[in-house]
Amino acid sequence: MSIKLIGIKEFRANISDYAKKARKEGVRFVIMNRNTPLFELKPFEKGVELENIFADIAEGLEDAERGRVYSQEDILAQFSK
């Protein structure tokens, strides 16, 4: 997947065009403001369906309710090993 950097003003002016290009051409756009990345626009991988996304969200919420979560400190400790 190719990556293209675009400014926020350009993105706002042509948002639908960039969404179409991302989907049809498989391009990932990184939207910048004064040389700082703000967010990215990228297409979903093939086979990803909205129902799967909702199922993943529900699973994450259930994990959080049951305390099956990691703190930032836990994760950073794993990286420093």
C-alpha positions, 0 to 999 in steps of 0.5 A: 500500500502506498502512502501519500502525505497531504495538507489538511486544507487540501484534504478538507477541500477534496475529502470525497476524492481522497476517500475514493482514491483510498478505497479504489487504489489502496492508497493510505493518506496521512493528513498533515498540519504544519508538518505534524501528522494529524490522522490517516485515511486508509481503506479497510482490508478485504473481507472486513465487514461492519459486523466484524468491527462491531463484534471486536468492539463488543469483545473489547468492552467485555474485556474492559468490564471484566478487568482484562486490561493492561495499563500503560505502565504494564505495556511499557514494562513488557517493551523494556524486557 
